[in-house]
Amino acid sequence: MARKATAESAANDANAGRLKQIALTYKMTRKADSKIGLVITGVGIVVLGVFLAIGFLLGHPVYLGILGLLVAVLAMAIVFGRRAERAAFGQMEGQPGAAAAVLQNIGRGWTTTPAVAMNRSQDVVHRAVGRAGVVLVAEGNPNRVKSLLAAEKKKMARIVVDVPVHDVIVGDGEGQVPLKKVRTTLLKLPRVLSGPQVTAANDRLRAMGDLMSNMPLPKGPMPKGSRMPRGGKMR
């Protein structure tokens, strides 16, 4: 009995958490997309209406109505998810680190390291490693990030000789990939590495270090009045 009560309590908490998350997502989406409520309501009404109409024509309005209600809820969820995703990308676009946020949610099988290279203008290169190889994702000024990408590729060429390296520049210009399509672009790359090869590549790249781990930060609490070191050119 105690175990059953605990399981039911955990299930109720999980459901409450999901509902809270959906409500929060709706509020955030509505700020960028004021018509979201009308759109998903309209989708539900239209889908349910079509099924009811078919049900009356076939003489089974109850069965088709129940089926239509289920399909309407599914359609509303799909439309809501897509518009919420679009609104989220719209809010992130142009913000520093937006590409890193997308890469962190790319899915299983990928290991992401944000900010492996950066310059003083805050153009930045992130690294993702998966079955497709190594993908360097740059965000910032297109002309400046090219030199960052070239330097990072040259450095990695000594470490991961047998691993394909791809590069992506985030943006809306020619030859660039929009932020909302970064994840899709990576997932469409051909998978050429096995699981052990991916692990080996990750281990070698970790041993090489990254921008954050190579920064000369003092150990322990920083003394009052001290400033962060301003080194020369970053990678």
C-alpha positions as CSV (number, residue, x, y, z in Angstrom):
1,M,0.0,0.0,0.0
2,A,2.8,2.4,0.9
3,R,4.6,1.7,-2.4
4,K,1.4,2.2,-4.3
5,A,0.8,5.5,-2.6
6,T,4.3,6.6,-3.2
7,A,4.0,5.7,-6.9
8,E,0.7,7.6,-7.2
9,S,2.2,10.6,-5.5
10,A,5.2,10.6,-7.8
11,A,2.9,10.3,-10.9
12,N,0.8,13.2,-9.7
13,D,3.9,15.3,-9.1
14,A,5.2,14.4,-12.6
15,N,1.8,15.4,-14.2
16,A,1.7,18.6,-12.3
17,G,5.2,19.4,-13.4
18,R,4.3,18.7,-17.1
19,L,1.2,20.9,-16.9
20,K,3.3,23.7,-15.2
21,Q,5.9,23.4,-18.0
22,I,3.2,23.5,-20.7
23,A,1.7,26.6,-19.1
24,L,5.1,28.3,-18.9
25,T,5.9,27.5,-22.5
26,Y,2.5,28.9,-23.6
27,K,3.1,32.1,-21.7
28,M,6.6,32.5,-23.2
29,T,5.3,31.7,-26.7
30,R,2.4,34.1,-26.4
31,K,4.8,37.0,-25.8
32,A,6.3,36.4,-29.2
33,D,3.2,35.0,-31.0
34,S,0.1,36.8,-29.7
35,K,-2.2,34.7,-32.0
36,I,-1.1,31.3,-30.6
37,G,-4.3,30.8,-28.7
38,L,-6.5,31.6,-31.6
39,V,-4.5,29.4,-33.9
40,I,-4.5,26.2,-31.8
41,T,-8.1,26.7,-30.9
42,G,-9.0,27.1,-34.6
43,V,-7.1,24.0,-35.5
44,G,-8.9,22.0,-32.9
45,I,-12.3,23.2,-33.9
46,V,-11.7,22.6,-37.7
47,V,-10.4,19.1,-37.2
48,L,-13.2,18.1,-34.8
49,G,-15.8,19.7,-37.1
50,V,-14.5,17.7,-40.1
51,F,-14.7,14.4,-38.2
52,L,-18.2,15.2,-36.9
53,A,-19.3,16.1,-40.4
54,I,-18.0,12.8,-41.8
55,G,-19.6,11.0,-38.8
56,F,-23.0,12.4,-39.6
57,L,-22.6,11.5,-43.3
58,L,-21.7,7.9,-42.4
59,G,-24.3,7.7,-39.6
60,H,-21.7,7.3,-36.8
61,P,-21.3,10.8,-35.3
62,V,-20.4,9.5,-31.8
63,Y,-17.5,7.2,-32.9
64,L,-16.2,9.8,-35.4
65,G,-16.7,12.5,-32.8
66,I,-14.5,10.7,-30.2
67,L,-11.9,9.9,-32.9
68,G,-12.0,13.5,-34.1
69,L,-11.5,14.8,-30.5
70,L,-8.4,12.7,-30.1
71,V,-7.0,13.8,-33.5
72,A,-7.9,17.4,-32.8
73,V,-5.9,17.3,-29.5
74,L,-2.9,15.8,-31.4
75,A,-3.1,18.4,-34.1
76,M,-3.3,21.2,-31.5
77,A,-0.2,19.8,-29.7
78,I,1.8,19.6,-33.0
79,V,0.9,23.1,-34.1
80,F,1.6,24.4,-30.6
81,G,5.0,22.7,-30.5
82,R,6.0,24.1,-33.8
83,R,5.0,27.6,-33.1
84,A,6.6,27.5,-29.7
85,E,9.8,26.3,-31.2
86,R,9.6,29.1,-33.8
87,A,9.0,31.7,-31.1
88,A,11.9,30.3,-29.0
89,F,14.3,30.6,-32.0
90,G,13.0,34.0,-32.8
91,Q,13.9,35.2,-29.2
92,M,17.3,33.5,-29.3
93,E,18.3,34.7,-32.7
94,G,21.1,37.3,-32.5
95,Q,21.8,36.6,-28.9
96,P,25.3,35.5,-27.9
97,G,25.6,31.8,-27.3
98,A,22.3,31.0,-29.1
99,A,24.0,28.3,-31.2
100,A,25.5,26.7,-28.1
101,A,22.0,26.5,-26.6
102,V,20.7,24.7,-29.7
103,L,23.7,22.3,-29.7
104,Q,23.2,21.4,-26.1
105,N,19.7,20.1,-27.0
106,I,20.7,18.3,-30.2
107,G,20.0,14.9,-28.7
108,R,21.7,11.7,-27.7
109,G,24.9,10.7,-29.4
110,W,26.4,14.2,-29.6
111,T,28.9,15.8,-27.2
112,T,28.9,19.6,-27.2
113,T,31.7,21.9,-26.0
114,P,30.7,25.5,-26.1
115,A,33.2,28.3,-26.9
116,V,36.3,26.3,-28.0
117,A,37.5,29.5,-29.8
118,M,36.7,33.1,-29.4
119,N,38.1,36.5,-30.3
120,R,37.9,40.0,-28.7
121,S,34.8,40.8,-30.8
122,Q,33.1,37.9,-29.1
123,D,32.8,35.9,-32.3
124,V,32.7,32.3,-31.1
125,V,33.1,28.7,-32.3
126,H,31.4,25.8,-30.6
127,R,32.3,22.1,-31.1
128,A,29.9,19.1,-31.5
129,V,31.2,15.5,-31.8
130,G,29.0,12.7,-33.0
131,R,28.7,9.8,-35.4
132,A,29.0,12.4,-38.3
133,G,32.4,13.4,-37.0
134,V,33.4,16.8,-35.6
135,V,31.2,19.8,-36.4
136,L,32.4,23.3,-35.7
137,V,29.6,25.8,-35.4
138,A,30.5,29.5,-35.5
139,E,28.4,32.5,-34.7
140,G,29.4,36.1,-35.2
141,N,30.7,38.2,-38.0
142,P,31.0,35.9,-41.1
143,N,34.3,37.4,-42.2
144,R,35.9,37.1,-38.8
145,V,34.7,33.6,-37.9
146,K,36.3,32.2,-41.0
147,S,39.7,32.8,-39.5
148,L,38.6,31.3,-36.2
149,L,37.3,28.2,-38.0
150,A,40.5,27.8,-40.0
151,A,42.7,28.1,-36.9
152,E,40.5,25.5,-35.0
153,K,40.6,23.1,-37.9
154,K,44.4,23.4,-38.2
155,K,44.8,22.7,-34.5
156,M,42.5,19.7,-34.6
157,A,44.1,18.3,-37.7
158,R,47.0,17.1,-35.5
159,I,44.6,15.5,-33.0
160,V,41.8,13.8,-35.0
161,V,43.4,13.0,-38.3
162,D,41.0,10.2,-39.3
163,V,37.8,12.0,-38.3
164,P,35.8,14.2,-40.7
165,V,35.5,17.8,-39.7
166,H,32.5,19.9,-40.8
167,D,31.9,23.6,-40.3
168,V,28.7,25.6,-40.0
169,I,28.4,29.4,-39.8
170,V,25.1,30.5,-38.2
171,G,23.3,33.3,-40.0
172,D,20.8,34.2,-42.8
173,G,23.4,35.0,-45.5
174,E,24.5,33.0,-48.4
175,G,26.3,29.8,-47.4
176,Q,25.1,30.2,-43.8
177,V,22.7,28.1,-41.8
178,P,19.8,29.8,-39.9
179,L,19.7,29.2,-36.2
180,K,16.5,27.2,-36.4
181,K,18.0,24.8,-38.9
182,V,21.3,24.1,-37.1
183,R,20.0,21.0,-35.4
184,T,18.5,19.6,-38.5
185,T,21.7,20.3,-40.5
186,L,23.8,18.3,-38.0
187,L,21.3,15.4,-37.9
188,K,21.3,15.1,-41.7
189,L,25.1,14.7,-41.9
190,P,26.1,11.1,-42.9
191,R,27.1,8.9,-40.0
192,V,30.6,7.5,-40.7
193,L,32.0,6.8,-37.2
194,S,31.3,4.0,-34.8
195,G,30.6,4.4,-31.2
196,P,34.1,3.6,-30.1
197,Q,35.5,6.0,-32.7
198,V,33.3,8.8,-31.4
199,T,34.5,8.1,-27.8
200,A,38.2,8.1,-28.9
201,A,37.7,11.4,-30.8
202,N,36.1,13.0,-27.7
203,D,38.9,11.8,-25.5
204,R,41.6,13.2,-27.7
205,L,39.8,16.5,-28.1
206,R,39.3,16.8,-24.3
207,A,43.0,16.1,-23.8
208,M,43.7,19.0,-26.2
209,G,41.6,21.3,-23.9
210,D,39.4,24.2,-24.8
211,L,39.2,27.9,-24.4
212,M,37.6,27.8,-20.9
213,S,39.9,25.2,-19.4
214,N,43.0,26.9,-20.9
215,M,42.2,30.4,-19.5
216,P,44.8,31.4,-16.8
217,L,42.3,31.7,-14.0
218,P,43.7,31.9,-10.4
219,K,42.7,29.1,-8.0
220,G,40.5,29.9,-5.1
221,P,38.5,33.0,-4.5
222,M,39.5,36.0,-6.5
223,P,41.0,38.9,-4.4
224,K,38.9,42.0,-4.1
225,G,39.8,44.7,-6.6
226,S,41.5,42.2,-9.0
227,R,40.5,41.9,-12.7
228,M,40.3,39.1,-15.1
229,P,43.5,38.7,-17.1
230,R,43.4,40.1,-20.6
231,G,45.5,37.8,-22.7
232,G,46.6,38.2,-26.2
233,K,44.8,36.7,-29.1
234,M,42.5,33.9,-28.3
235,R,42.3,30.9,-30.5
